[in-house]
């Protein structure tokens, strides 16, 4: 799915972001502090994820919401979790420069399949 440029811009600059996952372990929603884009893929970094990782291993369908003020979007996506490879190395090296105190355990590559406007107006 090709994301509109204004959606990409909001993803990268939104004041607030959260990722929702679900499996037999239950519903889990976590704040998202680091988000990158590579082409149409949304990349999230696993620094602290436990329940989230368990959920996506069982059910790779997620919802990512991002908003600033009263403007926002929900993006439904399928996740590919990686602990090696080109994207992983790129993000790991970037993260080492940006957040030297954090350890990258893996990355979540979200491939969007739906975008929903959650803005008030």
Biopython code that builds the backbone (N, CA, C, O; Angstrom):
import numpy as np
from Bio.PDB.StructureBuilder import StructureBuilder

atoms = [
    (1, "UNK", "N", (0.841, -1.174, 0.000)),
    (1, "UNK", "CA", (0.000, 0.000, 0.000)),
    (1, "UNK", "C", (0.889, 1.241, 0.000)),
    (1, "UNK", "O", (1.845, 1.327, 0.770)),
    (2, "UNK", "N", (0.573, 2.183, -0.853)),
    (2, "UNK", "CA", (1.298, 3.446, -0.929)),
    (2, "UNK", "C", (0.637, 4.434, 0.030)),
    (2, "UNK", "O", (-0.566, 4.680, -0.062)),
    (3, "UNK", "N", (1.415, 4.996, 0.944)),
    (3, "UNK", "CA", (0.897, 5.979, 1.892)),
    (3, "UNK", "C", (1.004, 7.378, 1.302)),
    (3, "UNK", "O", (2.005, 7.719, 0.672)),
    (4, "UNK", "N", (-0.031, 8.182, 1.508)),
    (4, "UNK", "CA", (0.006, 9.573, 1.066)),
    (4, "UNK", "C", (1.126, 10.312, 1.794)),
    (4, "UNK", "O", (1.426, 9.998, 2.946)),
    (5, "UNK", "N", (1.745, 11.286, 1.138)),
    (5, "UNK", "CA", (2.840, 12.034, 1.777)),
    (5, "UNK", "C", (2.434, 12.691, 3.100)),
    (5, "UNK", "O", (3.243, 12.741, 4.027)),
    (6, "UNK", "N", (1.198, 13.197, 3.209)),
    (6, "UNK", "CA", (0.800, 13.853, 4.464)),
    (6, "UNK", "C", (0.660, 12.844, 5.604)),
    (6, "UNK", "O", (0.857, 13.199, 6.766)),
    (7, "UNK", "N", (0.326, 11.600, 5.289)),
    (7, "UNK", "CA", (0.257, 10.559, 6.318)),
    (7, "UNK", "C", (1.667, 10.194, 6.773)),
    (7, "UNK", "O", (1.915, 10.034, 7.968)),
    (8, "UNK", "N", (2.587, 10.064, 5.824)),
    (8, "UNK", "CA", (3.983, 9.794, 6.183)),
    (8, "UNK", "C", (4.532, 10.905, 7.076)),
    (8, "UNK", "O", (5.209, 10.642, 8.070)),
    (9, "UNK", "N", (4.230, 12.149, 6.706)),
    (9, "UNK", "CA", (4.712, 13.287, 7.495)),
    (9, "UNK", "C", (4.157, 13.245, 8.913)),
    (9, "UNK", "O", (4.889, 13.484, 9.873)),
    (10, "UNK", "N", (2.869, 12.942, 9.050)),
    (10, "UNK", "CA", (2.280, 12.858, 10.385)),
    (10, "UNK", "C", (2.893, 11.705, 11.178)),
    (10, "UNK", "O", (3.149, 11.844, 12.374)),
    (11, "UNK", "N", (3.129, 10.576, 10.526)),
    (11, "UNK", "CA", (3.774, 9.448, 11.207)),
    (11, "UNK", "C", (5.118, 9.857, 11.809)),
    (11, "UNK", "O", (5.434, 9.505, 12.946)),
    (12, "UNK", "N", (5.890, 10.590, 11.046)),
    (12, "UNK", "CA", (7.238, 10.958, 11.479)),
    (12, "UNK", "C", (7.252, 12.082, 12.510)),
    (12, "UNK", "O", (8.199, 12.191, 13.289)),
    (13, "UNK", "N", (6.218, 12.919, 12.527)),
    (13, "UNK", "CA", (6.244, 14.108, 13.383)),
    (13, "UNK", "C", (5.183, 14.114, 14.475)),
    (13, "UNK", "O", (5.165, 15.036, 15.291)),
    (14, "UNK", "N", (4.313, 13.135, 14.521)),
    (14, "UNK", "CA", (3.207, 13.137, 15.488)),
    (14, "UNK", "C", (3.716, 13.229, 16.920)),
    (14, "UNK", "O", (4.738, 12.642, 17.277)),
    (15, "UNK", "N", (2.976, 13.986, 17.733)),
    (15, "UNK", "CA", (3.328, 14.122, 19.147)),
    (15, "UNK", "C", (3.127, 12.812, 19.895)),
    (15, "UNK", "O", (3.859, 12.513, 20.838)),
    (16, "UNK", "N", (2.133, 12.030, 19.477)),
    (16, "UNK", "CA", (1.806, 10.790, 20.183)),
    (16, "UNK", "C", (1.621, 9.651, 19.194)),
    (16, "UNK", "O", (1.052, 9.821, 18.116)),
    (17, "UNK", "N", (2.123, 8.476, 19.596)),
    (17, "UNK", "CA", (1.979, 7.270, 18.777)),
    (17, "UNK", "C", (1.795, 6.085, 19.716)),
    (17, "UNK", "O", (2.378, 6.042, 20.799)),
    (18, "UNK", "N", (0.970, 5.114, 19.287)),
    (18, "UNK", "CA", (0.768, 3.902, 20.084)),
    (18, "UNK", "C", (0.549, 2.724, 19.146)),
    (18, "UNK", "O", (-0.012, 2.870, 18.060)),
    (19, "UNK", "N", (1.004, 1.554, 19.585)),
    (19, "UNK", "CA", (0.870, 0.323, 18.814)),
    (19, "UNK", "C", (0.009, -0.653, 19.601)),
    (19, "UNK", "O", (0.269, -0.919, 20.774)),
    (20, "UNK", "N", (-1.025, -1.187, 18.941)),
    (20, "UNK", "CA", (-1.910, -2.172, 19.571)),
    (20, "UNK", "C", (-1.699, -3.531, 18.923)),
    (20, "UNK", "O", (-1.616, -3.651, 17.701)),
    (21, "UNK", "N", (-1.614, -4.565, 19.782)),
    (21, "UNK", "CA", (-1.480, -5.950, 19.328)),
    (21, "UNK", "C", (-2.478, -6.800, 20.087)),
    (21, "UNK", "O", (-2.976, -6.408, 21.142)),
    (22, "UNK", "N", (-2.768, -7.987, 19.527)),
    (22, "UNK", "CA", (-3.718, -8.876, 20.193)),
    (22, "UNK", "C", (-3.377, -10.326, 19.875)),
    (22, "UNK", "O", (-3.006, -10.662, 18.751)),
    (23, "UNK", "N", (-3.510, -11.181, 20.892)),
    (23, "UNK", "CA", (-3.356, -12.626, 20.721)),
    (23, "UNK", "C", (-4.050, -13.300, 21.893)),
    (23, "UNK", "O", (-4.754, -12.644, 22.661)),
    (24, "UNK", "N", (-3.857, -14.610, 22.037)),
    (24, "UNK", "CA", (-4.448, -15.319, 23.174)),
    (24, "UNK", "C", (-3.904, -14.782, 24.500)),
    (24, "UNK", "O", (-4.513, -14.987, 25.550)),
    (25, "UNK", "N", (-2.764, -14.097, 24.453)),
    (25, "UNK", "CA", (-2.199, -13.483, 25.657)),
    (25, "UNK", "C", (-2.972, -12.231, 26.062)),
    (25, "UNK", "O", (-2.810, -11.728, 27.174)),
    (26, "UNK", "N", (-3.815, -11.731, 25.155)),
    (26, "UNK", "CA", (-4.630, -10.559, 25.443)),
    (26, "UNK", "C", (-4.222, -9.358, 24.614)),
    (26, "UNK", "O", (-3.297, -9.403, 23.804)),
    (27, "UNK", "N", (-4.946, -8.293, 24.850)),
    (27, "UNK", "CA", (-4.707, -7.020, 24.175)),
    (27, "UNK", "C", (-3.523, -6.318, 24.824)),
    (27, "UNK", "O", (-3.359, -6.357, 26.044)),
    (28, "UNK", "N", (-2.707, -5.680, 24.008)),
    (28, "UNK", "CA", (-1.577, -4.913, 24.528)),
    (28, "UNK", "C", (-1.439, -3.648, 23.696)),
    (28, "UNK", "O", (-1.478, -3.693, 22.466)),
    (29, "UNK", "N", (-1.279, -2.524, 24.374)),
    (29, "UNK", "CA", (-1.058, -1.239, 23.709)),
    (29, "UNK", "C", (0.172, -0.606, 24.343)),
    (29, "UNK", "O", (0.265, -0.495, 25.566)),
    (30, "UNK", "N", (1.115, -0.192, 23.502)),
    (30, "UNK", "CA", (2.350, 0.410, 24.003)),
    (30, "UNK", "C", (2.608, 1.745, 23.308)),
    (30, "UNK", "O", (2.265, 1.918, 22.139)),
    (31, "UNK", "N", (3.215, 2.687, 24.032)),
    (31, "UNK", "CA", (3.629, 3.928, 23.384)),
    (31, "UNK", "C", (4.785, 3.639, 22.430)),
    (31, "UNK", "O", (5.586, 2.733, 22.656)),
    (32, "UNK", "N", (4.853, 4.418, 21.374)),
    (32, "UNK", "CA", (5.924, 4.279, 20.382)),
    (32, "UNK", "C", (6.789, 5.528, 20.462)),
    (32, "UNK", "O", (6.308, 6.641, 20.250)),
    (33, "UNK", "N", (8.066, 5.338, 20.768)),
    (33, "UNK", "CA", (8.966, 6.487, 20.885)),
    (33, "UNK", "C", (9.841, 6.673, 19.651)),
    (33, "UNK", "O", (10.274, 7.787, 19.358)),
    (34, "UNK", "N", (10.102, 5.587, 18.927)),
    (34, "UNK", "CA", (10.988, 5.654, 17.765)),
    (34, "UNK", "C", (10.286, 5.048, 16.565)),
    (34, "UNK", "O", (9.855, 3.896, 16.600)),
    (35, "UNK", "N", (10.175, 5.835, 15.502)),
    (35, "UNK", "CA", (9.538, 5.384, 14.267)),
    (35, "UNK", "C", (10.366, 5.904, 13.110)),
    (35, "UNK", "O", (10.733, 7.079, 13.074)),
    (36, "UNK", "N", (10.655, 5.035, 12.176)),
    (36, "UNK", "CA", (11.379, 5.394, 10.958)),
    (36, "UNK", "C", (10.578, 4.882, 9.765)),
    (36, "UNK", "O", (9.740, 3.992, 9.905)),
    (37, "UNK", "N", (10.842, 5.446, 8.604)),
    (37, "UNK", "CA", (10.213, 4.993, 7.362)),
    (37, "UNK", "C", (11.321, 4.572, 6.401)),
    (37, "UNK", "O", (12.329, 5.261, 6.249)),
    (38, "UNK", "N", (11.110, 3.426, 5.760)),
    (38, "UNK", "CA", (11.957, 2.995, 4.649)),
    (38, "UNK", "C", (10.994, 2.656, 3.526)),
    (38, "UNK", "O", (10.277, 1.657, 3.580)),
    (39, "UNK", "N", (10.991, 3.505, 2.506)),
    (39, "UNK", "CA", (10.020, 3.408, 1.414)),
    (39, "UNK", "C", (8.611, 3.441, 2.009)),
    (39, "UNK", "O", (8.255, 4.416, 2.672)),
    (40, "UNK", "N", (7.812, 2.414, 1.793)),
    (40, "UNK", "CA", (6.445, 2.381, 2.333)),
    (40, "UNK", "C", (6.359, 1.615, 3.651)),
    (40, "UNK", "O", (5.281, 1.504, 4.235)),
    (41, "UNK", "N", (7.479, 1.092, 4.115)),
    (41, "UNK", "CA", (7.495, 0.326, 5.358)),
    (41, "UNK", "C", (7.683, 1.250, 6.554)),
    (41, "UNK", "O", (8.483, 2.185, 6.520)),
    (42, "UNK", "N", (6.933, 0.969, 7.602)),
    (42, "UNK", "CA", (7.058, 1.688, 8.864)),
    (42, "UNK", "C", (7.905, 0.811, 9.783)),
    (42, "UNK", "O", (7.587, -0.359, 9.999)),
    (43, "UNK", "N", (8.969, 1.372, 10.315)),
    (43, "UNK", "CA", (9.892, 0.607, 11.143)),
    (43, "UNK", "C", (9.783, 1.071, 12.596)),
    (43, "UNK", "O", (9.942, 2.255, 12.894)),
    (44, "UNK", "N", (9.509, 0.125, 13.492)),
    (44, "UNK", "CA", (9.518, 0.378, 14.925)),
    (44, "UNK", "C", (10.655, -0.436, 15.527)),
    (44, "UNK", "O", (10.986, -1.514, 15.033)),
    (45, "UNK", "N", (11.247, 0.083, 16.589)),
    (45, "UNK", "CA", (12.405, -0.567, 17.195)),
    (45, "UNK", "C", (12.005, -1.238, 18.501)),
    (45, "UNK", "O", (11.353, -0.632, 19.351)),
    (46, "UNK", "N", (12.400, -2.485, 18.648)),
    (46, "UNK", "CA", (12.151, -3.215, 19.889)),
    (46, "UNK", "C", (13.316, -2.983, 20.840)),
    (46, "UNK", "O", (14.391, -3.566, 20.700)),
    (47, "UNK", "N", (13.066, -2.109, 21.811)),
    (47, "UNK", "CA", (14.011, -1.925, 22.906)),
    (47, "UNK", "C", (13.530, -2.668, 24.151)),
    (47, "UNK", "O", (14.327, -3.258, 24.879)),
    (48, "UNK", "N", (12.212, -2.633, 24.387)),
    (48, "UNK", "CA", (11.653, -3.101, 25.658)),
    (48, "UNK", "C", (10.477, -4.056, 25.492)),
    (48, "UNK", "O", (9.892, -4.462, 26.496)),
    (49, "UNK", "N", (10.111, -4.424, 24.292)),
    (49, "UNK", "CA", (8.866, -5.156, 24.045)),
    (49, "UNK", "C", (8.925, -6.592, 24.557)),
    (49, "UNK", "O", (9.863, -7.334, 24.266)),
    (50, "UNK", "N", (7.916, -6.961, 25.316)),
    (50, "UNK", "CA", (7.774, -8.335, 25.793)),
    (50, "UNK", "C", (6.419, -8.864, 25.338)),
    (50, "UNK", "O", (6.351, -9.754, 24.491)),
    (51, "UNK", "N", (5.337, -8.316, 25.899)),
    (51, "UNK", "CA", (3.990, -8.749, 25.499)),
    (51, "UNK", "C", (3.745, -8.466, 24.022)),
    (51, "UNK", "O", (3.124, -9.269, 23.326)),
    (52, "UNK", "N", (4.234, -7.325, 23.547)),
    (52, "UNK", "CA", (4.061, -6.979, 22.133)),
    (52, "UNK", "C", (4.690, -8.045, 21.245)),
    (52, "UNK", "O", (4.072, -8.494, 20.280)),
    (53, "UNK", "N", (5.904, -8.446, 21.563)),
    (53, "UNK", "CA", (6.602, -9.457, 20.763)),
    (53, "UNK", "C", (5.857, -10.785, 20.791)),
    (53, "UNK", "O", (5.705, -11.427, 19.752)),
    (54, "UNK", "N", (5.390, -11.209, 21.970)),
    (54, "UNK", "CA", (4.612, -12.448, 22.063)),
    (54, "UNK", "C", (3.362, -12.364, 21.197)),
    (54, "UNK", "O", (3.025, -13.312, 20.487)),
    (55, "UNK", "N", (2.680, -11.232, 21.259)),
    (55, "UNK", "CA", (1.452, -11.074, 20.481)),
    (55, "UNK", "C", (1.710, -11.122, 18.978)),
    (55, "UNK", "O", (0.986, -11.808, 18.256)),
    (56, "UNK", "N", (2.729, -10.407, 18.491)),
    (56, "UNK", "CA", (2.941, -10.390, 17.036)),
    (56, "UNK", "C", (3.469, -11.720, 16.520)),
    (56, "UNK", "O", (3.288, -12.040, 15.345)),
    (57, "UNK", "N", (4.118, -12.497, 17.378)),
    (57, "UNK", "CA", (4.558, -13.823, 16.944)),
    (57, "UNK", "C", (3.361, -14.741, 16.733)),
    (57, "UNK", "O", (3.412, -15.648, 15.902)),
    (58, "UNK", "N", (2.288, -14.512, 17.476)),
    (58, "UNK", "CA", (1.074, -15.306, 17.307)),
    (58, "UNK", "C", (0.120, -14.689, 16.289)),
    (58, "UNK", "O", (-0.529, -15.404, 15.525)),
    (59, "UNK", "N", (0.035, -13.363, 16.280)),
    (59, "UNK", "CA", (-0.903, -12.653, 15.410)),
    (59, "UNK", "C", (-0.199, -11.419, 14.857)),
    (59, "UNK", "O", (-0.074, -10.421, 15.566)),
    (60, "UNK", "N", (0.265, -11.461, 13.605)),
    (60, "UNK", "CA", (1.051, -10.360, 13.057)),
    (60, "UNK", "C", (0.241, -9.156, 12.569)),
    (60, "UNK", "O", (0.791, -8.276, 11.909)),
    (61, "UNK", "N", (-1.050, -9.105, 12.882)),
    (61, "UNK", "CA", (-1.867, -7.952, 12.512)),
    (61, "UNK", "C", (-1.866, -6.951, 13.662)),
    (61, "UNK", "O", (-2.152, -7.314, 14.804)),
    (62, "UNK", "N", (-1.544, -5.686, 13.363)),
    (62, "UNK", "CA", (-1.443, -4.653, 14.389)),
    (62, "UNK", "C", (-2.180, -3.392, 13.944)),
    (62, "UNK", "O", (-2.555, -3.245, 12.781)),
    (63, "UNK", "N", (-2.374, -2.490, 14.904)),
    (63, "UNK", "CA", (-2.885, -1.154, 14.604)),
    (63, "UNK", "C", (-1.921, -0.147, 15.218)),
    (63, "UNK", "O", (-1.576, -0.235, 16.396)),
    (64, "UNK", "N", (-1.497, 0.799, 14.411)),
    (64, "UNK", "CA", (-0.639, 1.887, 14.862)),
    (64, "UNK", "C", (-1.454, 3.163, 14.759)),
    (64, "UNK", "O", (-1.998, 3.467, 13.697)),
    (65, "UNK", "N", (-1.544, 3.911, 15.844)),
    (65, "UNK", "CA", (-2.228, 5.200, 15.797)),
    (65, "UNK", "C", (-1.210, 6.295, 16.063)),
    (65, "UNK", "O", (-0.291, 6.137, 16.867)),
    (66, "UNK", "N", (-1.396, 7.401, 15.371)),
    (66, "UNK", "CA", (-0.537, 8.560, 15.584)),
    (66, "UNK", "C", (-1.407, 9.798, 15.515)),
    (66, "UNK", "O", (-2.321, 9.882, 14.695)),
    (67, "UNK", "N", (-1.118, 10.762, 16.383)),
    (67, "UNK", "CA", (-1.927, 11.966, 16.404)),
    (67, "UNK", "C", (-1.152, 13.128, 17.001)),
    (67, "UNK", "O", (-0.248, 12.963, 17.820)),
    (68, "UNK", "N", (-1.546, 14.296, 16.556)),
    (68, "UNK", "CA", (-1.092, 15.561, 17.112)),
    (68, "UNK", "C", (-2.339, 16.406, 17.270)),
    (68, "UNK", "O", (-3.047, 16.670, 16.298)),
    (69, "UNK", "N", (-2.608, 16.829, 18.493)),
    (69, "UNK", "CA", (-3.836, 17.577, 18.745)),
    (69, "UNK", "C", (-5.042, 16.721, 18.420)),
    (69, "UNK", "O", (-5.200, 15.627, 18.961)),
    (70, "UNK", "N", (-5.896, 17.221, 17.531)),
    (70, "UNK", "CA", (-7.107, 16.484, 17.147)),
    (70, "UNK", "C", (-7.001, 15.861, 15.760)),
    (70, "UNK", "O", (-8.006, 15.429, 15.197)),
    (71, "UNK", "N", (-5.795, 15.810, 15.208)),
    (71, "UNK", "CA", (-5.571, 15.233, 13.884)),
    (71, "UNK", "C", (-4.780, 13.940, 14.020)),
    (71, "UNK", "O", (-3.716, 13.910, 14.637)),
    (72, "UNK", "N", (-5.320, 12.862, 13.431)),
    (72, "UNK", "CA", (-4.599, 11.608, 13.526)),
    (72, "UNK", "C", (-5.094, 10.548, 12.569)),
    (72, "UNK", "O", (-6.108, 10.714, 11.892)),
    (73, "UNK", "N", (-4.347, 9.446, 12.528)),
    (73, "UNK", "CA", (-4.666, 8.314, 11.670)),
    (73, "UNK", "C", (-4.415, 7.016, 12.414)),
    (73, "UNK", "O", (-3.546, 6.935, 13.283)),
    (74, "UNK", "N", (-5.187, 6.008, 12.060)),
    (74, "UNK", "CA", (-4.912, 4.639, 12.477)),
    (74, "UNK", "C", (-4.436, 3.904, 11.230)),
    (74, "UNK", "O", (-5.042, 4.007, 10.163)),
    (75, "UNK", "N", (-3.359, 3.172, 11.379)),
    (75, "UNK", "CA", (-2.835, 2.379, 10.270)),
    (75, "UNK", "C", (-2.865, 0.923, 10.691)),
    (75, "UNK", "O", (-2.232, 0.534, 11.673)),
    (76, "UNK", "N", (-3.596, 0.133, 9.950)),
    (76, "UNK", "CA", (-3.588, -1.310, 10.186)),
    (76, "UNK", "C", (-2.515, -1.904, 9.293)),
    (76, "UNK", "O", (-2.338, -1.499, 8.144)),
    (77, "UNK", "N", (-1.802, -2.878, 9.851)),
    (77, "UNK", "CA", (-0.649, -3.414, 9.118)),
    (77, "UNK", "C", (-0.352, -4.840, 9.550)),
    (77, "UNK", "O", (-0.807, -5.311, 10.593)),
    (78, "UNK", "N", (0.417, -5.500, 8.720)),
    (78, "UNK", "CA", (0.994, -6.796, 9.072)),
    (78, "UNK", "C", (2.462, -6.556, 9.413)),
    (78, "UNK", "O", (3.126, -5.721, 8.799)),
    (79, "UNK", "N", (2.952, -7.296, 10.392)),
    (79, "UNK", "CA", (4.303, -7.086, 10.909)),
    (79, "UNK", "C", (5.228, -8.220, 10.500)),
    (79, "UNK", "O", (4.856, -9.394, 10.528)),
    (80, "UNK", "N", (6.431, -7.844, 10.124)),
    (80, "UNK", "CA", (7.530, -8.787, 9.936)),
    (80, "UNK", "C", (8.576, -8.421, 10.985)),
    (80, "UNK", "O", (9.131, -7.323, 10.944)),
    (81, "UNK", "N", (8.850, -9.320, 11.918)),
    (81, "UNK", "CA", (9.827, -9.062, 12.981)),
    (81, "UNK", "C", (11.190, -9.576, 12.541)),
    (81, "UNK", "O", (11.318, -10.724, 12.116)),
    (82, "UNK", "N", (12.213, -8.721, 12.642)),
    (82, "UNK", "CA", (13.549, -9.100, 12.182)),
    (82, "UNK", "C", (14.609, -8.838, 13.247)),
    (82, "UNK", "O", (14.556, -7.842, 13.968)),
    (83, "UNK", "N", (15.561, -9.743, 13.329)),
    (83, "UNK", "CA", (16.716, -9.573, 14.211)),
    (83, "UNK", "C", (18.028, -9.630, 13.425)),
    (83, "UNK", "O", (19.112, -9.717, 14.001)),
    (84, "UNK", "N", (17.905, -9.579, 12.114)),
    (84, "UNK", "CA", (19.080, -9.524, 11.241)),
    (84, "UNK", "C", (18.613, -9.011, 9.884)),
    (84, "UNK", "O", (17.415, -8.860, 9.642)),
    (85, "UNK", "N", (19.562, -8.748, 9.018)),
    (85, "UNK", "CA", (19.231, -8.299, 7.676)),
    (85, "UNK", "C", (19.561, -6.831, 7.457)),
    (85, "UNK", "O", (19.994, -6.128, 8.370)),
    (86, "UNK", "N", (19.344, -6.386, 6.221)),
    (86, "UNK", "CA", (19.733, -5.037, 5.811)),
    (86, "UNK", "C", (19.023, -3.950, 6.626)),
    (86, "UNK", "O", (19.674, -3.047, 7.153)),
    (87, "UNK", "N", (17.690, -4.033, 6.730)),
    (87, "UNK", "CA", (16.939, -3.021, 7.490)),
    (87, "UNK", "C", (17.354, -3.035, 8.958)),
    (87, "UNK", "O", (17.527, -1.984, 9.575)),
    (88, "UNK", "N", (17.512, -4.233, 9.509)),
    (88, "UNK", "CA", (17.898, -4.356, 10.916)),
    (88, "UNK", "C", (19.245, -3.673, 11.161)),
    (88, "UNK", "O", (19.377, -2.899, 12.108)),
    (89, "UNK", "N", (20.230, -3.944, 10.332)),
    (89, "UNK", "CA", (21.562, -3.354, 10.517)),
    (89, "UNK", "C", (21.516, -1.837, 10.364)),
    (89, "UNK", "O", (22.165, -1.117, 11.123)),
    (90, "UNK", "N", (20.755, -1.350, 9.391)),
    (90, "UNK", "CA", (20.615, 0.090, 9.184)),
    (90, "UNK", "C", (20.032, 0.761, 10.428)),
    (90, "UNK", "O", (20.556, 1.771, 10.899)),
    (91, "UNK", "N", (18.950, 0.199, 10.955)),
    (91, "UNK", "CA", (18.292, 0.771, 12.129)),
    (91, "UNK", "C", (19.168, 0.614, 13.375)),
    (91, "UNK", "O", (19.236, 1.527, 14.198)),
    (92, "UNK", "N", (19.822, -0.508, 13.520)),
    (92, "UNK", "CA", (20.695, -0.734, 14.675)),
    (92, "UNK", "C", (21.820, 0.299, 14.710)),
    (92, "UNK", "O", (22.119, 0.853, 15.767)),
    (93, "UNK", "N", (22.443, 0.558, 13.567)),
    (93, "UNK", "CA", (23.521, 1.546, 13.505)),
    (93, "UNK", "C", (23.002, 2.954, 13.768)),
    (93, "UNK", "O", (23.643, 3.729, 14.478)),
    (94, "UNK", "N", (21.845, 3.291, 13.199)),
    (94, "UNK", "CA", (21.234, 4.600, 13.442)),
    (94, "UNK", "C", (20.910, 4.757, 14.927)),
    (94, "UNK", "O", (21.189, 5.799, 15.520)),
    (95, "UNK", "N", (20.325, 3.727, 15.520)),
    (95, "UNK", "CA", (19.924, 3.774, 16.922)),
    (95, "UNK", "C", (21.131, 3.916, 17.847)),
    (95, "UNK", "O", (21.061, 4.614, 18.859)),
    (96, "UNK", "N", (22.214, 3.268, 17.508)),
    (96, "UNK", "CA", (23.432, 3.357, 18.324)),
    (96, "UNK", "C", (23.896, 4.814, 18.423)),
    (96, "UNK", "O", (24.372, 5.246, 19.473)),
    (97, "UNK", "N", (23.755, 5.570, 17.324)),
    (97, "UNK", "CA", (24.137, 6.985, 17.330)),
    (97, "UNK", "C", (23.130, 7.843, 18.095)),
    (97, "UNK", "O", (23.512, 8.753, 18.831)),
    (98, "UNK", "N", (21.840, 7.547, 17.916)),
    (98, "UNK", "CA", (20.782, 8.363, 18.512)),
    (98, "UNK", "C", (20.524, 8.046, 19.985)),
    (98, "UNK", "O", (20.291, 8.953, 20.783)),
    (99, "UNK", "N", (20.564, 6.780, 20.342)),
    (99, "UNK", "CA", (20.213, 6.315, 21.690)),
    (99, "UNK", "C", (21.264, 5.316, 22.178)),
    (99, "UNK", "O", (20.971, 4.125, 22.282)),
    (100, "UNK", "N", (22.467, 5.771, 22.477)),
    (100, "UNK", "CA", (23.544, 4.834, 22.820)),
    (100, "UNK", "C", (23.262, 3.995, 24.069)),
    (100, "UNK", "O", (23.872, 2.942, 24.255)),
    (101, "UNK", "N", (22.353, 4.449, 24.915)),
    (101, "UNK", "CA", (22.043, 3.704, 26.137)),
    (101, "UNK", "C", (21.046, 2.567, 25.903)),
    (101, "UNK", "O", (20.820, 1.757, 26.801)),
    (102, "UNK", "N", (20.451, 2.495, 24.716)),
    (102, "UNK", "CA", (19.444, 1.475, 24.422)),
    (102, "UNK", "C", (20.027, 0.352, 23.575)),
    (102, "UNK", "O", (20.900, 0.575, 22.736)),
    (103, "UNK", "N", (19.529, -0.857, 23.810)),
    (103, "UNK", "CA", (19.943, -2.025, 23.028)),
    (103, "UNK", "C", (18.816, -2.420, 22.080)),
    (103, "UNK", "O", (17.687, -2.648, 22.515)),
    (104, "UNK", "N", (19.115, -2.501, 20.797)),
    (104, "UNK", "CA", (18.131, -2.930, 19.804)),
    (104, "UNK", "C", (18.024, -4.448, 19.860)),
    (104, "UNK", "O", (18.991, -5.160, 19.589)),
    (105, "UNK", "N", (16.834, -4.936, 20.214)),
    (105, "UNK", "CA", (16.600, -6.382, 20.274)),
    (105, "UNK", "C", (16.064, -6.913, 18.951)),
    (105, "UNK", "O", (16.203, -8.096, 18.643)),
    (106, "UNK", "N", (15.448, -6.024, 18.172)),
    (106, "UNK", "CA", (14.870, -6.395, 16.890)),
    (106, "UNK", "C", (14.112, -5.210, 16.333)),
    (106, "UNK", "O", (14.005, -4.168, 16.981)),
    (107, "UNK", "N", (13.587, -5.371, 15.133)),
    (107, "UNK", "CA", (12.764, -4.318, 14.537)),
    (107, "UNK", "C", (11.451, -4.920, 14.051)),
    (107, "UNK", "O", (11.380, -6.086, 13.662)),
    (108, "UNK", "N", (10.427, -4.094, 14.085)),
    (108, "UNK", "CA", (9.124, -4.459, 13.554)),
    (108, "UNK", "C", (8.962, -3.709, 12.243)),
    (108, "UNK", "O", (9.011, -2.479, 12.221)),
    (109, "UNK", "N", (8.772, -4.428, 11.162)),
    (109, "UNK", "CA", (8.532, -3.805, 9.864)),
    (109, "UNK", "C", (7.043, -3.924, 9.591)),
    (109, "UNK", "O", (6.527, -5.011, 9.335)),
    (110, "UNK", "N", (6.361, -2.784, 9.651)),
    (110, "UNK", "CA", (4.922, -2.750, 9.426)),
    (110, "UNK", "C", (4.652, -2.493, 7.953)),
    (110, "UNK", "O", (5.155, -1.529, 7.376)),
    (111, "UNK", "N", (3.860, -3.357, 7.355)),
    (111, "UNK", "CA", (3.444, -3.214, 5.961)),
    (111, "UNK", "C", (1.963, -2.838, 5.985)),
    (111, "UNK", "O", (1.105, -3.697, 6.187)),
    (112, "UNK", "N", (1.666, -1.547, 5.776)),
    (112, "UNK", "CA", (0.289, -1.069, 5.905)),
    (112, "UNK", "C", (-0.658, -1.733, 4.918)),
    (112, "UNK", "O", (-0.311, -1.972, 3.762)),
    (113, "UNK", "N", (-1.877, -2.029, 5.405)),
    (113, "UNK", "CA", (-2.930, -2.514, 4.510)),
    (113, "UNK", "C", (-4.229, -1.739, 4.681)),
    (113, "UNK", "O", (-5.228, -2.062, 4.038)),
    (114, "UNK", "N", (-4.231, -0.717, 5.541)),
    (114, "UNK", "CA", (-5.403, 0.133, 5.689)),
    (114, "UNK", "C", (-5.073, 1.376, 6.478)),
    (114, "UNK", "O", (-4.296, 1.326, 7.432)),
    (115, "UNK", "N", (-5.667, 2.507, 6.082)),
    (115, "UNK", "CA", (-5.470, 3.778, 6.783)),
    (115, "UNK", "C", (-6.841, 4.351, 7.087)),
    (115, "UNK", "O", (-7.711, 4.413, 6.218)),
    (116, "UNK", "N", (-7.027, 4.775, 8.348)),
    (116, "UNK", "CA", (-8.313, 5.298, 8.796)),
    (116, "UNK", "C", (-8.092, 6.629, 9.497)),
    (116, "UNK", "O", (-7.247, 6.749, 10.383)),
    (117, "UNK", "N", (-8.862, 7.620, 9.088)),
    (117, "UNK", "CA", (-8.768, 8.947, 9.677)),
    (117, "UNK", "C", (-9.449, 8.932, 11.039)),
    (117, "UNK", "O", (-10.618, 8.558, 11.135)),
    (118, "UNK", "N", (-8.742, 9.329, 12.092)),
    (118, "UNK", "CA", (-9.336, 9.399, 13.427)),
    (118, "UNK", "C", (-9.408, 10.846, 13.914)),
    (118, "UNK", "O", (-9.576, 11.095, 15.108)),
    (119, "UNK", "N", (-9.280, 11.798, 12.991)),
    (119, "UNK", "CA", (-9.337, 13.214, 13.342)),
    (119, "UNK", "C", (-10.743, 13.604, 13.763)),
    (119, "UNK", "O", (-11.726, 13.011, 13.320)),
    (120, "UNK", "N", (-10.825, 14.619, 14.634)),
    (120, "UNK", "CA", (-12.134, 15.101, 15.069)),
    (120, "UNK", "C", (-12.875, 15.818, 13.958)),
    (120, "UNK", "O", (-14.094, 15.695, 13.842)),
    (121, "UNK", "N", (-12.155, 16.561, 13.144)),
    (121, "UNK", "CA", (-12.829, 17.331, 12.087)),
    (121, "UNK", "C", (-12.553, 16.750, 10.724)),
    (121, "UNK", "O", (-13.040, 17.271, 9.721)),
]
sb = StructureBuilder()
sb.init_structure("model")
sb.init_model(0)
sb.init_chain("A")
sb.init_seg("    ")
for serial, (resi, resn, name, xyz) in enumerate(atoms, 1):
    if name == "N":
        sb.init_residue(resn, " ", resi, " ")
    sb.init_atom(name, np.array(xyz, "f"), 0.0, 1.0, " ", f" {name:<3s}", serial, name[0])
structure = sb.get_structure()
